[in-house]
Amino acid sequence: MIRRETAHGFGHGPPVRPPLWPVRQALPCPMLVIWGTDRDVLSEAQALRMADVLPRGELVRVPGIGHTPTPLIGNAIFASRSGSR
């Protein structure tokens, strides 16, 4: 059995994870949050919060896609956005 560090020292259970919201708030580059509407892991509220916390964040909803849009979906979104400028 693997012993992991927890909030109360070492023991069993999930590892302690650092809060990532402050890290996201410090990212200076533009970030596109791609959220599949057929998700089962990440809620729309979480995706909105993620985009809102990022200084230069934007949310794009992709209908008919689950939690992890494939790179092809991301490339298609990038290509369509790049051509519209």
mmCIF file as gemmi writes it, N, C-alpha and C atoms, coordinates in Angstrom:
data_model
loop_
_atom_site.group_PDB
_atom_site.id
_atom_site.type_symbol
_atom_site.label_atom_id
_atom_site.label_alt_id
_atom_site.label_comp_id
_atom_site.label_asym_id
_atom_site.label_entity_id
_atom_site.label_seq_id
_atom_site.pdbx_PDB_ins_code
_atom_site.Cartn_x
_atom_site.Cartn_y
_atom_site.Cartn_z
_atom_site.occupancy
_atom_site.B_iso_or_equiv
_atom_site.pdbx_formal_charge
_atom_site.auth_seq_id
_atom_site.auth_asym_id
_atom_site.pdbx_PDB_model_num
ATOM 1 N N . MET Axp A 1 ? 0.837 -1.174 0 1 0 ? 1 A 1
ATOM 2 C CA . MET Axp A 1 ? 0 0 0 1 0 ? 1 A 1
ATOM 3 C C . MET Axp A 1 ? 0.889 1.248 0 1 0 ? 1 A 1
ATOM 4 N N . ILE Axp A 2 ? 0.494 2.235 -0.742 1 0 ? 2 A 1
ATOM 5 C CA . ILE Axp A 2 ? 1.264 3.48 -0.846 1 0 ? 2 A 1
ATOM 6 C C . ILE Axp A 2 ? 0.807 4.447 0.236 1 0 ? 2 A 1
ATOM 7 N N . ARG Axp A 3 ? 1.78 5.011 0.932 1 0 ? 3 A 1
ATOM 8 C CA . ARG Axp A 3 ? 1.463 6.035 1.928 1 0 ? 3 A 1
ATOM 9 C C . ARG Axp A 3 ? 1.61 7.39 1.258 1 0 ? 3 A 1
ATOM 10 N N . ARG Axp A 4 ? 0.641 8.226 1.455 1 0 ? 4 A 1
ATOM 11 C CA . ARG Axp A 4 ? 0.664 9.548 0.833 1 0 ? 4 A 1
ATOM 12 C C . ARG Axp A 4 ? 0.55 10.627 1.893 1 0 ? 4 A 1
ATOM 13 N N . GLU Axp A 5 ? 1.118 11.773 1.552 1 0 ? 5 A 1
ATOM 14 C CA . GLU Axp A 5 ? 1.013 12.899 2.458 1 0 ? 5 A 1
ATOM 15 C C . GLU Axp A 5 ? -0.405 13.447 2.392 1 0 ? 5 A 1
ATOM 16 N N . THR Axp A 6 ? -1.004 13.655 3.535 1 0 ? 6 A 1
ATOM 17 C CA . THR Axp A 6 ? -2.347 14.224 3.614 1 0 ? 6 A 1
ATOM 18 C C . THR Axp A 6 ? -2.271 15.522 4.393 1 0 ? 6 A 1
ATOM 19 N N . ALA Axp A 7 ? -3.396 16.178 4.567 1 0 ? 7 A 1
ATOM 20 C CA . ALA Axp A 7 ? -3.427 17.431 5.328 1 0 ? 7 A 1
ATOM 21 C C . ALA Axp A 7 ? -3.009 17.211 6.779 1 0 ? 7 A 1
ATOM 22 N N . HIS Axp A 8 ? -3.119 15.98 7.266 1 0 ? 8 A 1
ATOM 23 C CA . HIS Axp A 8 ? -2.795 15.679 8.661 1 0 ? 8 A 1
ATOM 24 C C . HIS Axp A 8 ? -1.518 14.86 8.787 1 0 ? 8 A 1
ATOM 25 N N . GLY Axp A 9 ? -0.638 14.963 7.838 1 0 ? 9 A 1
ATOM 26 C CA . GLY Axp A 9 ? 0.615 14.205 7.867 1 0 ? 9 A 1
ATOM 27 C C . GLY Axp A 9 ? 0.559 13.079 6.848 1 0 ? 9 A 1
ATOM 28 N N . PHE Axp A 10 ? 1.318 12.02 7.109 1 0 ? 10 A 1
ATOM 29 C CA . PHE Axp A 10 ? 1.339 10.893 6.18 1 0 ? 10 A 1
ATOM 30 C C . PHE Axp A 10 ? 0.27 9.89 6.572 1 0 ? 10 A 1
ATOM 31 N N . GLY Axp A 11 ? -0.315 9.307 5.581 1 0 ? 11 A 1
ATOM 32 C CA . GLY Axp A 11 ? -1.339 8.31 5.839 1 0 ? 11 A 1
ATOM 33 C C . GLY Axp A 11 ? -1.867 7.783 4.525 1 0 ? 11 A 1
ATOM 34 N N . HIS Axp A 12 ? -3.021 7.204 4.591 1 0 ? 12 A 1
ATOM 35 C CA . HIS Axp A 12 ? -3.641 6.649 3.399 1 0 ? 12 A 1
ATOM 36 C C . HIS Axp A 12 ? -4.686 7.632 2.9 1 0 ? 12 A 1
ATOM 37 N N . GLY Axp A 13 ? -4.956 7.557 1.637 1 0 ? 13 A 1
ATOM 38 C CA . GLY Axp A 13 ? -5.966 8.442 1.067 1 0 ? 13 A 1
ATOM 39 C C . GLY Axp A 13 ? -5.393 9.264 -0.064 1 0 ? 13 A 1
ATOM 40 N N . PRO Axp A 14 ? -6.204 10.15 -0.591 1 0 ? 14 A 1
ATOM 41 C CA . PRO Axp A 14 ? -5.756 10.946 -1.742 1 0 ? 14 A 1
ATOM 42 C C . PRO Axp A 14 ? -4.668 11.933 -1.341 1 0 ? 14 A 1
ATOM 43 N N . PRO Axp A 15 ? -3.777 12.246 -2.267 1 0 ? 15 A 1
ATOM 44 C CA . PRO Axp A 15 ? -2.721 13.217 -1.961 1 0 ? 15 A 1
ATOM 45 C C . PRO Axp A 15 ? -3.296 14.619 -1.809 1 0 ? 15 A 1
ATOM 46 N N . VAL Axp A 16 ? -2.607 15.424 -1.045 1 0 ? 16 A 1
ATOM 47 C CA . VAL Axp A 16 ? -3.001 16.82 -0.892 1 0 ? 16 A 1
ATOM 48 C C . VAL Axp A 16 ? -2.644 17.549 -2.182 1 0 ? 16 A 1
ATOM 49 N N . ARG Axp A 17 ? -3.581 18.262 -2.724 1 0 ? 17 A 1
ATOM 50 C CA . ARG Axp A 17 ? -3.326 18.989 -3.968 1 0 ? 17 A 1
ATOM 51 C C . ARG Axp A 17 ? -3.302 20.482 -3.684 1 0 ? 17 A 1
ATOM 52 N N . PRO Axp A 18 ? -2.34 21.176 -4.255 1 0 ? 18 A 1
ATOM 53 C CA . PRO Axp A 18 ? -2.281 22.625 -4.029 1 0 ? 18 A 1
ATOM 54 C C . PRO Axp A 18 ? -3.444 23.313 -4.741 1 0 ? 18 A 1
ATOM 55 N N . PRO Axp A 19 ? -3.912 24.433 -4.207 1 0 ? 19 A 1
ATOM 56 C CA . PRO Axp A 19 ? -4.969 25.17 -4.894 1 0 ? 19 A 1
ATOM 57 C C . PRO Axp A 19 ? -4.438 25.746 -6.212 1 0 ? 19 A 1
ATOM 58 N N . LEU Axp A 20 ? -5.158 25.502 -7.303 1 0 ? 20 A 1
ATOM 59 C CA . LEU Axp A 20 ? -4.68 25.942 -8.614 1 0 ? 20 A 1
ATOM 60 C C . LEU Axp A 20 ? -5.298 27.259 -9.068 1 0 ? 20 A 1
ATOM 61 N N . TRP Axp A 21 ? -6.356 27.735 -8.402 1 0 ? 21 A 1
ATOM 62 C CA . TRP Axp A 21 ? -6.981 28.994 -8.828 1 0 ? 21 A 1
ATOM 63 C C . TRP Axp A 21 ? -5.995 30.155 -8.793 1 0 ? 21 A 1
ATOM 64 N N . PRO Axp A 22 ? -5.165 30.317 -7.74 1 0 ? 22 A 1
ATOM 65 C CA . PRO Axp A 22 ? -4.185 31.414 -7.753 1 0 ? 22 A 1
ATOM 66 C C . PRO Axp A 22 ? -3.174 31.288 -8.889 1 0 ? 22 A 1
ATOM 67 N N . VAL Axp A 23 ? -2.813 30.061 -9.242 1 0 ? 23 A 1
ATOM 68 C CA . VAL Axp A 23 ? -1.872 29.842 -10.346 1 0 ? 23 A 1
ATOM 69 C C . VAL Axp A 23 ? -2.519 30.313 -11.65 1 0 ? 23 A 1
ATOM 70 N N . ARG Axp A 24 ? -3.782 29.95 -11.843 1 0 ? 24 A 1
ATOM 71 C CA . ARG Axp A 24 ? -4.483 30.363 -13.069 1 0 ? 24 A 1
ATOM 72 C C . ARG Axp A 24 ? -4.591 31.884 -13.158 1 0 ? 24 A 1
ATOM 73 N N . GLN Axp A 25 ? -4.819 32.539 -12.03 1 0 ? 25 A 1
ATOM 74 C CA . GLN Axp A 25 ? -4.963 33.997 -12.017 1 0 ? 25 A 1
ATOM 75 C C . GLN Axp A 25 ? -3.679 34.697 -12.438 1 0 ? 25 A 1
ATOM 76 N N . ALA Axp A 26 ? -2.558 34.026 -12.314 1 0 ? 26 A 1
ATOM 77 C CA . ALA Axp A 26 ? -1.264 34.64 -12.628 1 0 ? 26 A 1
ATOM 78 C C . ALA Axp A 26 ? -0.8 34.377 -14.066 1 0 ? 26 A 1
ATOM 79 N N . LEU Axp A 27 ? -1.539 33.602 -14.83 1 0 ? 27 A 1
ATOM 80 C CA . LEU Axp A 27 ? -1.117 33.289 -16.2 1 0 ? 27 A 1
ATOM 81 C C . LEU Axp A 27 ? -1.309 34.512 -17.099 1 0 ? 27 A 1
ATOM 82 N N . PRO Axp A 28 ? -0.246 35.01 -17.707 1 0 ? 28 A 1
ATOM 83 C CA . PRO Axp A 28 ? -0.337 36.241 -18.488 1 0 ? 28 A 1
ATOM 84 C C . PRO Axp A 28 ? -0.787 36.031 -19.939 1 0 ? 28 A 1
ATOM 85 N N . CYS Axp A 29 ? -0.721 34.819 -20.424 1 0 ? 29 A 1
ATOM 86 C CA . CYS Axp A 29 ? -1.019 34.582 -21.844 1 0 ? 29 A 1
ATOM 87 C C . CYS Axp A 29 ? -2.512 34.328 -22.06 1 0 ? 29 A 1
ATOM 88 N N . PRO Axp A 30 ? -2.998 34.56 -23.276 1 0 ? 30 A 1
ATOM 89 C CA . PRO Axp A 30 ? -4.396 34.249 -23.567 1 0 ? 30 A 1
ATOM 90 C C . PRO Axp A 30 ? -4.639 32.742 -23.428 1 0 ? 30 A 1
ATOM 91 N N . MET Axp A 31 ? -5.765 32.388 -22.856 1 0 ? 31 A 1
ATOM 92 C CA . MET Axp A 31 ? -6.096 30.977 -22.665 1 0 ? 31 A 1
ATOM 93 C C . MET Axp A 31 ? -7.52 30.736 -23.141 1 0 ? 31 A 1
ATOM 94 N N . LEU Axp A 32 ? -7.689 29.686 -23.909 1 0 ? 32 A 1
ATOM 95 C CA . LEU Axp A 32 ? -8.99 29.291 -24.407 1 0 ? 32 A 1
ATOM 96 C C . LEU Axp A 32 ? -9.42 28.056 -23.643 1 0 ? 32 A 1
ATOM 97 N N . VAL Axp A 33 ? -10.545 28.158 -22.936 1 0 ? 33 A 1
ATOM 98 C CA . VAL Axp A 33 ? -11.102 27.02 -22.216 1 0 ? 33 A 1
ATOM 99 C C . VAL Axp A 33 ? -12.108 26.373 -23.162 1 0 ? 33 A 1
ATOM 100 N N . ILE Axp A 34 ? -11.822 25.159 -23.594 1 0 ? 34 A 1
ATOM 101 C CA . ILE Axp A 34 ? -12.701 24.44 -24.509 1 0 ? 34 A 1
ATOM 102 C C . ILE Axp A 34 ? -13.509 23.45 -23.676 1 0 ? 34 A 1
ATOM 103 N N . TRP Axp A 35 ? -14.832 23.627 -23.668 1 0 ? 35 A 1
ATOM 104 C CA . TRP Axp A 35 ? -15.709 22.823 -22.822 1 0 ? 35 A 1
ATOM 105 C C . TRP Axp A 35 ? -16.718 22.086 -23.68 1 0 ? 35 A 1
ATOM 106 N N . GLY Axp A 36 ? -16.737 20.758 -23.57 1 0 ? 36 A 1
ATOM 107 C CA . GLY Axp A 36 ? -17.714 19.944 -24.283 1 0 ? 36 A 1
ATOM 108 C C . GLY Axp A 36 ? -19.03 19.923 -23.535 1 0 ? 36 A 1
ATOM 109 N N . THR Axp A 37 ? -20.123 20.21 -24.232 1 0 ? 37 A 1
ATOM 110 C CA . THR Axp A 37 ? -21.43 20.307 -23.577 1 0 ? 37 A 1
ATOM 111 C C . THR Axp A 37 ? -21.953 18.961 -23.091 1 0 ? 37 A 1
ATOM 112 N N . ASP Axp A 38 ? -21.449 17.852 -23.633 1 0 ? 38 A 1
ATOM 113 C CA . ASP Axp A 38 ? -21.862 16.517 -23.184 1 0 ? 38 A 1
ATOM 114 C C . ASP Axp A 38 ? -20.916 15.994 -22.119 1 0 ? 38 A 1
ATOM 115 N N . ARG Axp A 39 ? -20.495 16.857 -21.242 1 0 ? 39 A 1
ATOM 116 C CA . ARG Axp A 39 ? -19.5 16.529 -20.22 1 0 ? 39 A 1
ATOM 117 C C . ARG Axp A 39 ? -20.119 15.708 -19.108 1 0 ? 39 A 1
ATOM 118 N N . ASP Axp A 40 ? -19.271 14.98 -18.406 1 0 ? 40 A 1
ATOM 119 C CA . ASP Axp A 40 ? -19.707 14.257 -17.222 1 0 ? 40 A 1
ATOM 120 C C . ASP Axp A 40 ? -18.748 14.467 -16.063 1 0 ? 40 A 1
ATOM 121 N N . VAL Axp A 41 ? -17.727 15.273 -16.277 1 0 ? 41 A 1
ATOM 122 C CA . VAL Axp A 41 ? -16.72 15.505 -15.244 1 0 ? 41 A 1
ATOM 123 C C . VAL Axp A 41 ? -16.697 16.971 -14.826 1 0 ? 41 A 1
ATOM 124 N N . LEU Axp A 42 ? -16.676 17.862 -15.777 1 0 ? 42 A 1
ATOM 125 C CA . LEU Axp A 42 ? -16.539 19.296 -15.513 1 0 ? 42 A 1
ATOM 126 C C . LEU Axp A 42 ? -17.867 19.993 -15.805 1 0 ? 42 A 1
ATOM 127 N N . SER Axp A 43 ? -18.417 20.69 -14.819 1 0 ? 43 A 1
ATOM 128 C CA . SER Axp A 43 ? -19.689 21.377 -15.031 1 0 ? 43 A 1
ATOM 129 C C . SER Axp A 43 ? -19.475 22.68 -15.804 1 0 ? 43 A 1
ATOM 130 N N . GLU Axp A 44 ? -20.559 23.198 -16.363 1 0 ? 44 A 1
ATOM 131 C CA . GLU Axp A 44 ? -20.469 24.466 -17.073 1 0 ? 44 A 1
ATOM 132 C C . GLU Axp A 44 ? -20.052 25.583 -16.116 1 0 ? 44 A 1
ATOM 133 N N . ALA Axp A 45 ? -20.532 25.529 -14.886 1 0 ? 45 A 1
ATOM 134 C CA . ALA Axp A 45 ? -20.141 26.535 -13.886 1 0 ? 45 A 1
ATOM 135 C C . ALA Axp A 45 ? -18.635 26.511 -13.64 1 0 ? 45 A 1
ATOM 136 N N . GLN Axp A 46 ? -18.051 25.305 -13.579 1 0 ? 46 A 1
ATOM 137 C CA . GLN Axp A 46 ? -16.605 25.202 -13.379 1 0 ? 46 A 1
ATOM 138 C C . GLN Axp A 46 ? -15.849 25.747 -14.591 1 0 ? 46 A 1
ATOM 139 N N . ALA Axp A 47 ? -16.322 25.44 -15.79 1 0 ? 47 A 1
ATOM 140 C CA . ALA Axp A 47 ? -15.67 25.939 -17 1 0 ? 47 A 1
ATOM 141 C C . ALA Axp A 47 ? -15.749 27.466 -17.059 1 0 ? 47 A 1
ATOM 142 N N . LEU Axp A 48 ? -16.91 28.025 -16.695 1 0 ? 48 A 1
ATOM 143 C CA . LEU Axp A 48 ? -17.069 29.481 -16.664 1 0 ? 48 A 1
ATOM 144 C C . LEU Axp A 48 ? -16.133 30.115 -15.648 1 0 ? 48 A 1
ATOM 145 N N . ARG Axp A 49 ? -16.05 29.501 -14.472 1 0 ? 49 A 1
ATOM 146 C CA . ARG Axp A 49 ? -15.15 30.031 -13.44 1 0 ? 49 A 1
ATOM 147 C C . ARG Axp A 49 ? -13.71 29.996 -13.924 1 0 ? 49 A 1
ATOM 148 N N . MET Axp A 50 ? -13.327 28.894 -14.572 1 0 ? 50 A 1
ATOM 149 C CA . MET Axp A 50 ? -11.972 28.77 -15.087 1 0 ? 50 A 1
ATOM 150 C C . MET Axp A 50 ? -11.655 29.897 -16.072 1 0 ? 50 A 1
ATOM 151 N N . ALA Axp A 51 ? -12.581 30.146 -16.997 1 0 ? 51 A 1
ATOM 152 C CA . ALA Axp A 51 ? -12.369 31.206 -17.987 1 0 ? 51 A 1
ATOM 153 C C . ALA Axp A 51 ? -12.367 32.58 -17.33 1 0 ? 51 A 1
ATOM 154 N N . ASP Axp A 52 ? -13.23 32.784 -16.339 1 0 ? 52 A 1
ATOM 155 C CA . ASP Axp A 52 ? -13.318 34.08 -15.661 1 0 ? 52 A 1
ATOM 156 C C . ASP Axp A 52 ? -12.084 34.384 -14.824 1 0 ? 52 A 1
ATOM 157 N N . VAL Axp A 53 ? -11.505 33.358 -14.213 1 0 ? 53 A 1
ATOM 158 C CA . VAL Axp A 53 ? -10.336 33.545 -13.348 1 0 ? 53 A 1
ATOM 159 C C . VAL Axp A 53 ? -9.095 33.888 -14.168 1 0 ? 53 A 1
ATOM 160 N N . LEU Axp A 54 ? -9.017 33.358 -15.375 1 0 ? 54 A 1
ATOM 161 C CA . LEU Axp A 54 ? -7.86 33.639 -16.231 1 0 ? 54 A 1
ATOM 162 C C . LEU Axp A 54 ? -7.895 35.095 -16.676 1 0 ? 54 A 1
ATOM 163 N N . PRO Axp A 55 ? -6.797 35.825 -16.523 1 0 ? 55 A 1
ATOM 164 C CA . PRO Axp A 55 ? -6.783 37.238 -16.902 1 0 ? 55 A 1
ATOM 165 C C . PRO Axp A 55 ? -7.176 37.47 -18.36 1 0 ? 55 A 1
ATOM 166 N N . ARG Axp A 56 ? -6.818 36.541 -19.227 1 0 ? 56 A 1
ATOM 167 C CA . ARG Axp A 56 ? -7.136 36.669 -20.654 1 0 ? 56 A 1
ATOM 168 C C . ARG Axp A 56 ? -7.825 35.398 -21.131 1 0 ? 56 A 1
ATOM 169 N N . GLY Axp A 57 ? -8.759 34.911 -20.307 1 0 ? 57 A 1
ATOM 170 C CA . GLY Axp A 57 ? -9.439 33.654 -20.606 1 0 ? 57 A 1
ATOM 171 C C . GLY Axp A 57 ? -10.723 33.852 -21.375 1 0 ? 57 A 1
ATOM 172 N N . GLU Axp A 58 ? -11.061 32.84 -22.146 1 0 ? 58 A 1
ATOM 173 C CA . GLU Axp A 58 ? -12.299 32.846 -22.912 1 0 ? 58 A 1
ATOM 174 C C . GLU Axp A 58 ? -12.824 31.417 -22.971 1 0 ? 58 A 1
ATOM 175 N N . LEU Axp A 59 ? -14.126 31.262 -22.816 1 0 ? 59 A 1
ATOM 176 C CA . LEU Axp A 59 ? -14.763 29.95 -22.862 1 0 ? 59 A 1
ATOM 177 C C . LEU Axp A 59 ? -15.374 29.714 -24.229 1 0 ? 59 A 1
ATOM 178 N N . VAL Axp A 60 ? -15.103 28.545 -24.799 1 0 ? 60 A 1
ATOM 179 C CA . VAL Axp A 60 ? -15.737 28.11 -26.042 1 0 ? 60 A 1
ATOM 180 C C . VAL Axp A 60 ? -16.465 26.811 -25.735 1 0 ? 60 A 1
ATOM 181 N N . ARG Axp A 61 ? -17.765 26.791 -25.988 1 0 ? 61 A 1
ATOM 182 C CA . ARG Axp A 61 ? -18.571 25.588 -25.784 1 0 ? 61 A 1
ATOM 183 C C . ARG Axp A 61 ? -18.606 24.796 -27.091 1 0 ? 61 A 1
ATOM 184 N N . VAL Axp A 62 ? -18.363 23.483 -26.988 1 0 ? 62 A 1
ATOM 185 C CA . VAL Axp A 62 ? -18.389 22.612 -28.166 1 0 ? 62 A 1
ATOM 186 C C . VAL Axp A 62 ? -19.531 21.612 -27.978 1 0 ? 62 A 1
ATOM 187 N N . PRO Axp A 63 ? -20.622 21.778 -28.727 1 0 ? 63 A 1
ATOM 188 C CA . PRO Axp A 63 ? -21.759 20.87 -28.579 1 0 ? 63 A 1
ATOM 189 C C . PRO Axp A 63 ? -21.434 19.456 -29.053 1 0 ? 63 A 1
ATOM 190 N N . GLY Axp A 64 ? -22.002 18.483 -28.342 1 0 ? 64 A 1
ATOM 191 C CA . GLY Axp A 64 ? -21.863 17.088 -28.756 1 0 ? 64 A 1
ATOM 192 C C . GLY Axp A 64 ? -20.537 16.445 -28.401 1 0 ? 64 A 1
ATOM 193 N N . ILE Axp A 65 ? -19.706 17.115 -27.618 1 0 ? 65 A 1
ATOM 194 C CA . ILE Axp A 65 ? -18.394 16.583 -27.22 1 0 ? 65 A 1
ATOM 195 C C . ILE Axp A 65 ? -18.393 16.393 -25.704 1 0 ? 65 A 1
ATOM 196 N N . GLY Axp A 66 ? -17.709 15.351 -25.245 1 0 ? 66 A 1
ATOM 197 C CA . GLY Axp A 66 ? -17.636 15.069 -23.822 1 0 ? 66 A 1
ATOM 198 C C . GLY Axp A 66 ? -16.56 15.867 -23.109 1 0 ? 66 A 1
ATOM 199 N N . HIS Axp A 67 ? -16.074 15.332 -21.999 1 0 ? 67 A 1
ATOM 200 C CA . HIS Axp A 67 ? -15.141 16.046 -21.129 1 0 ? 67 A 1
ATOM 201 C C . HIS Axp A 67 ? -13.828 16.409 -21.816 1 0 ? 67 A 1
ATOM 202 N N . THR Axp A 68 ? -13.328 15.55 -22.662 1 0 ? 68 A 1
ATOM 203 C CA . THR Axp A 68 ? -12.022 15.79 -23.255 1 0 ? 68 A 1
ATOM 204 C C . THR Axp A 68 ? -12.135 15.943 -24.77 1 0 ? 68 A 1
ATOM 205 N N . PRO Axp A 69 ? -12.302 17.177 -25.237 1 0 ? 69 A 1
ATOM 206 C CA . PRO Axp A 69 ? -12.311 17.36 -26.691 1 0 ? 69 A 1
ATOM 207 C C . PRO Axp A 69 ? -10.972 16.923 -27.279 1 0 ? 69 A 1
ATOM 208 N N . THR Axp A 70 ? -11.015 16.291 -28.416 1 0 ? 70 A 1
ATOM 209 C CA . THR Axp A 70 ? -9.783 15.804 -29.037 1 0 ? 70 A 1
ATOM 210 C C . THR Axp A 70 ? -8.963 16.975 -29.567 1 0 ? 70 A 1
ATOM 211 N N . PRO Axp A 71 ? -7.671 16.752 -29.801 1 0 ? 71 A 1
ATOM 212 C CA . PRO Axp A 71 ? -6.847 17.815 -30.392 1 0 ? 71 A 1
ATOM 213 C C . PRO Axp A 71 ? -7.405 18.307 -31.733 1 0 ? 71 A 1
ATOM 214 N N . LEU Axp A 72 ? -8.06 17.429 -32.482 1 0 ? 72 A 1
ATOM 215 C CA . LEU Axp A 72 ? -8.624 17.859 -33.765 1 0 ? 72 A 1
ATOM 216 C C . LEU Axp A 72 ? -9.695 18.927 -33.568 1 0 ? 72 A 1
ATOM 217 N N . ILE Axp A 73 ? -10.496 18.785 -32.52 1 0 ? 73 A 1
ATOM 218 C CA . ILE Axp A 73 ? -11.513 19.794 -32.218 1 0 ? 73 A 1
ATOM 219 C C . ILE Axp A 73 ? -10.823 21.107 -31.873 1 0 ? 73 A 1
ATOM 220 N N . GLY Axp A 74 ? -9.791 21.041 -31.034 1 0 ? 74 A 1
ATOM 221 C CA . GLY Axp A 74 ? -9.048 22.241 -30.663 1 0 ? 74 A 1
ATOM 222 C C . GLY Axp A 74 ? -8.411 22.907 -31.868 1 0 ? 74 A 1
ATOM 223 N N . ASN Axp A 75 ? -7.847 22.098 -32.758 1 0 ? 75 A 1
ATOM 224 C CA . ASN Axp A 75 ? -7.233 22.649 -33.972 1 0 ? 75 A 1
ATOM 225 C C . ASN Axp A 75 ? -8.271 23.303 -34.866 1 0 ? 75 A 1
ATOM 226 N N . ALA Axp A 76 ? -9.448 22.712 -34.977 1 0 ? 76 A 1
ATOM 227 C CA . ALA Axp A 76 ? -10.52 23.276 -35.799 1 0 ? 76 A 1
ATOM 228 C C . ALA Axp A 76 ? -10.976 24.619 -35.22 1 0 ? 76 A 1
ATOM 229 N N . ILE Axp A 77 ? -11.09 24.696 -33.895 1 0 ? 77 A 1
ATOM 230 C CA . ILE Axp A 77 ? -11.497 25.95 -33.255 1 0 ? 77 A 1
ATOM 231 C C . ILE Axp A 77 ? -10.416 27.009 -33.503 1 0 ? 77 A 1
ATOM 232 N N . PHE Axp A 78 ? -9.157 26.621 -33.318 1 0 ? 78 A 1
ATOM 233 C CA . PHE Axp A 78 ? -8.058 27.565 -33.539 1 0 ? 78 A 1
ATOM 234 C C . PHE Axp A 78 ? -8.05 28.068 -34.977 1 0 ? 78 A 1
ATOM 235 N N . ALA Axp A 79 ? -8.196 27.161 -35.925 1 0 ? 79 A 1
ATOM 236 C CA . ALA Axp A 79 ? -8.164 27.543 -37.331 1 0 ? 79 A 1
ATOM 237 C C . ALA Axp A 79 ? -9.324 28.482 -37.677 1 0 ? 79 A 1
ATOM 238 N N . SER Axp A 80 ? -10.505 28.192 -37.14 1 0 ? 80 A 1
ATOM 239 C CA . SER Axp A 80 ? -11.659 29.046 -37.452 1 0 ? 80 A 1
ATOM 240 C C . SER Axp A 80 ? -11.502 30.426 -36.816 1 0 ? 80 A 1
ATOM 241 N N . ARG Axp A 81 ? -10.909 30.488 -35.64 1 0 ? 81 A 1
ATOM 242 C CA . ARG Axp A 81 ? -10.715 31.777 -34.965 1 0 ? 81 A 1
ATOM 243 C C . ARG Axp A 81 ? -9.597 32.572 -35.634 1 0 ? 81 A 1
ATOM 244 N N . SER Axp A 82 ? -8.557 31.893 -36.078 1 0 ? 82 A 1
ATOM 245 C CA . SER Axp A 82 ? -7.431 32.571 -36.727 1 0 ? 82 A 1
ATOM 246 C C . SER Axp A 82 ? -7.855 33.173 -38.069 1 0 ? 82 A 1
ATOM 247 N N . GLY Axp A 83 ? -8.71 32.473 -38.786 1 0 ? 83 A 1
ATOM 248 C CA . GLY Axp A 83 ? -9.156 32.958 -40.092 1 0 ? 83 A 1
ATOM 249 C C . GLY Axp A 83 ? -10.134 34.108 -40.011 1 0 ? 83 A 1
ATOM 250 N N . SER Axp A 84 ? -10.735 34.31 -38.839 1 0 ? 84 A 1
ATOM 251 C CA . SER Axp A 84 ? -11.75 35.36 -38.712 1 0 ? 84 A 1
ATOM 252 C C . SER Axp A 84 ? -11.168 36.704 -38.31 1 0 ? 84 A 1
ATOM 253 N N . ARG Axp A 85 ? -9.879 36.771 -38.122 1 0 ? 85 A 1
ATOM 254 C CA . ARG Axp A 85 ? -9.277 38.044 -37.667 1 0 ? 85 A 1
ATOM 255 C C . ARG Axp A 85 ? -8.965 38.954 -38.788 1 0 ? 85 A 1
